């Protein structure tokens, strides 16, 4: 199994931080709150290893947004948050809404988290492909809630010939003094991972 | 029957949705009939202009970012009503307090020889928003007028003062005491911050269920504030009142909250007593309980003080 070298990781972190800073700017306007997003770590690791070692507990429900990637890279980008923390993201806009039924409040939250996830995924992917001169297409974003193992199982079913390795981009979002941790997974085919790493290596040579 | 270009054109023109297309320089190249009707901007006037030119007062940032993402990674973009309210400022005078049409907007990439075009689709969701606002107002009004708390269904402050006045009058005639206990959930605001308001609501409901299962039928339980509750115990002296308060405190401390990993529930309580030989007003009775509660907090929380 290959892993990222320190230099590759540093390069990816820098690229993704550029993307996420653009996302943060958008989110700050939308959420009426100063948002700061940074990426403490990026790893290339085995799927099984990720399932056993991650920031989520096996029983908790996660909120996640995903988009399918095509053209020069094939696979899926999945952004996951703790369900309860996803709610915190939208509080400054939706506020405390005791007067909405739980169903209505949840519908508002889901709509908001879908857009937030859409912004973060596209900003990050946009930064990556721009820097390494690849062309990709992302499909419509989708929102769902599941436990981690169910998220992985459902995504693996849809992504043909995915690699056993995933690129894990850990995100840390700060809003009004609160910290919200998320994980952006890139589930790609083997050749796509090679393509991406090759692009990073070419960038480092320049 | 084959659907030809003419029919596609007709379909796009007459769909009950706003549709317009921007080229790679963000100029309008297509503007459907819905857009003409709602914005009062004719097609000939819109074509060749940017959205910024057509709507100078429009908040551009999110929309521009969305179009940029179309051009960069051909990624569809969702601009929700929840976060944006609307993108194109189209005045609306149908409902009071809604000045502009509320919109759910999506932007899709269209491939062309000259690069990615942006197809903007606008859905009018003003009716849904108005309905939601109306229900919220009605729920607020009902809550104000009722004696019950909307979340927990127990009595509210409005009920408390009316009830306490009557209860004190009865206690004077019947020559018995009333014990008043004020509970406050410790570190509740932190739980709200860590787990969200929905979780906070569940915690409050859980506490109410625990109390309801513990107290006597003659006791009255009231939601006094966000995380403050009052238990009014007629025919109860301070000793028995504190025993019950401690029982509740221990039960709450022992309760496991499976959905909120890391949350440890405790509560603090302060007691006061109304007795015939030392009658106080209902406000004074509650204030004394509040002061005792304050002492419980100062002592380190998770205790009962009287």
HADDOCK unambig.tbl for C-alpha pairs under 7 A between the chains (distance, minus, plus):
assign (segid A and resid 26 and name CA) (segid B and resid 62 and name CA) 6.33 0.50 0.50
assign (segid A and resid 30 and name CA) (segid B and resid 83 and name CA) 5.78 0.50 0.50
assign (segid A and resid 30 and name CA) (segid B and resid 84 and name CA) 6.64 0.50 0.50
assign (segid A and resid 31 and name CA) (segid B and resid 83 and name CA) 7.00 0.50 0.50
assign (segid A and resid 84 and name CA) (segid B and resid 195 and name CA) 4.91 0.50 0.50
assign (segid A and resid 84 and name CA) (segid B and resid 196 and name CA) 5.51 0.50 0.50
assign (segid A and resid 85 and name CA) (segid B and resid 195 and name CA) 6.28 0.50 0.50
assign (segid A and resid 85 and name CA) (segid B and resid 196 and name CA) 6.63 0.50 0.50
assign (segid A and resid 87 and name CA) (segid B and resid 196 and name CA) 5.88 0.50 0.50
assign (segid A and resid 88 and name CA) (segid B and resid 196 and name CA) 5.64 0.50 0.50
assign (segid A and resid 93 and name CA) (segid B and resid 83 and name CA) 6.89 0.50 0.50
assign (segid A and resid 96 and name CA) (segid B and resid 197 and name CA) 6.91 0.50 0.50
assign (segid A and resid 99 and name CA) (segid B and resid 136 and name CA) 5.04 0.50 0.50
assign (segid A and resid 99 and name CA) (segid B and resid 139 and name CA) 5.82 0.50 0.50
assign (segid A and resid 99 and name CA) (segid B and resid 140 and name CA) 6.43 0.50 0.50
assign (segid A and resid 100 and name CA) (segid B and resid 136 and name CA) 5.91 0.50 0.50
assign (segid A and resid 108 and name CA) (segid B and resid 82 and name CA) 6.07 0.50 0.50
assign (segid A and resid 111 and name CA) (segid B and resid 80 and name CA) 6.34 0.50 0.50
assign (segid A and resid 111 and name CA) (segid B and resid 82 and name CA) 6.77 0.50 0.50
assign (segid A and resid 112 and name CA) (segid B and resid 80 and name CA) 6.66 0.50 0.50
assign (segid A and resid 112 and name CA) (segid B and resid 82 and name CA) 6.12 0.50 0.50
assign (segid A and resid 112 and name CA) (segid B and resid 83 and name CA) 6.13 0.50 0.50
assign (segid A and resid 115 and name CA) (segid B and resid 78 and name CA) 5.56 0.50 0.50
assign (segid A and resid 115 and name CA) (segid B and resid 79 and name CA) 6.42 0.50 0.50
assign (segid A and resid 115 and name CA) (segid B and resid 80 and name CA) 6.61 0.50 0.50
assign (segid A and resid 118 and name CA) (segid B and resid 77 and name CA) 6.72 0.50 0.50
assign (segid A and resid 122 and name CA) (segid B and resid 69 and name CA) 6.78 0.50 0.50
assign (segid A and resid 122 and name CA) (segid B and resid 75 and name CA) 6.67 0.50 0.50
assign (segid A and resid 126 and name CA) (segid B and resid 72 and name CA) 6.31 0.50 0.50
assign (segid A and resid 126 and name CA) (segid B and resid 73 and name CA) 5.74 0.50 0.50
assign (segid A and resid 135 and name CA) (segid B and resid 73 and name CA) 6.98 0.50 0.50
assign (segid A and resid 136 and name CA) (segid B and resid 73 and name CA) 5.60 0.50 0.50
assign (segid A and resid 137 and name CA) (segid B and resid 73 and name CA) 5.35 0.50 0.50
assign (segid A and resid 137 and name CA) (segid B and resid 74 and name CA) 4.92 0.50 0.50
assign (segid A and resid 137 and name CA) (segid B and resid 75 and name CA) 6.04 0.50 0.50
assign (segid A and resid 138 and name CA) (segid B and resid 73 and name CA) 6.55 0.50 0.50
assign (segid A and resid 138 and name CA) (segid B and resid 74 and name CA) 6.02 0.50 0.50
assign (segid A and resid 138 and name CA) (segid B and resid 75 and name CA) 4.49 0.50 0.50
assign (segid A and resid 138 and name CA) (segid B and resid 76 and name CA) 6.97 0.50 0.50
assign (segid A and resid 139 and name CA) (segid B and resid 75 and name CA) 5.93 0.50 0.50
assign (segid A and resid 139 and name CA) (segid B and resid 76 and name CA) 6.16 0.50 0.50
assign (segid A and resid 140 and name CA) (segid B and resid 76 and name CA) 5.19 0.50 0.50
